């Protein structure tokens, strides 16, 4: 039991020394105000002390009989005492924000040392010190222990002959707190109104940010759909046209072209199902099988990862089956990349090869993927040919630039001096 009490006492003593918040950092304006307050109160109290040196208060006990009931300090010693006490108590208030608890201790000691007959000399400084310690002291435990003790000691120091607060000031003592409470209530109301205005502005900003996020997401989905549909449908159109042309003379080759159309359609459905899976929330038990592929296929499509650079061989093979000779070159040691970055690089190759199939029939293409220490370089070139469809809208390249901008990448596209077209993407990478 003694050991437990000793540990409790040590913990309480440790809590007294631990601040519960950051130390106060008064501004220059606050410093000036505190110094001015200390100076003004010092002048008033020193004047009070000088004016009351040697004053004797007598009381009439009976007609013709008087008795001395109060004698205030007199002589040079009494004057020096009262001036010193007034200067110490008032001067300490200049540090009431910087060292509130120390100021409380100093002013309390000065107040207790003040004779009861002139207790007004330091009492008002004590009131300010108590307020400052309660408001500004970061040592909350020590402050809560010191305040009641200081108030109790000083509160029992007065006497009935000379009250600490003169009777003519009692009305002010009541009215001043009321005025301060009214001002505080008004300030609180103004701050509440300002807080509501800031909250409304924040809600509007959040709504605007949500609207922009929705627009950004719609644009991203539109890019995904464009990349998926344009590539696969373009390949399917080329293969279907080739099958129609040679169906009468080469049925076997026409069948192979139709198989390529079927493979392209399946690839398009897989990617579309993945994109649509990002837009809908599925219920394990309540979903309706609308596409006829079965729940298992739907779940497999949702769980399938987005295409990346490791699937370039499959993409190039599909384009070769469409009749476009493509050569793939990968230089540098491949390394894991963020999924979003790999998807952006994959879409660059897909869009560039799709444009070659649509606008450069009879050409050959080359795909180069170069892993550098500080960036990823993706280049797709073709030798030029004649278009098989009309002029494109240019949205594909715009979407690619937006994709790459997310990763601080750049896209350069244009005709080559030797003929054909070139698309190059540069994406910065973190240094391994």
NORCOR-V21879 format. One record per helix or strand. SS is the DSSP state (2 for helix, 1 for strand). FROM is the first residue (numbers start at 0). TO is the last residue. If there is no record, write none. Layout:
<<SS	FROM	TO> <SS	FROM	TO>>
//
This chain:
<<2	1	16> <2	27	50> <1	55	61> <1	64	70> <2	74	94> <2	99	112> <2	115	117> <2	119	135> <2	139	154> <2	166	245> <2	250	276> <2	294	302> <2	308	320> <1	324	330> <2	338	358> <1	360	360> <1	363	370> <1	374	381> <1	385	385> <2	394	405> <1	409	414> <1	420	427>>
//
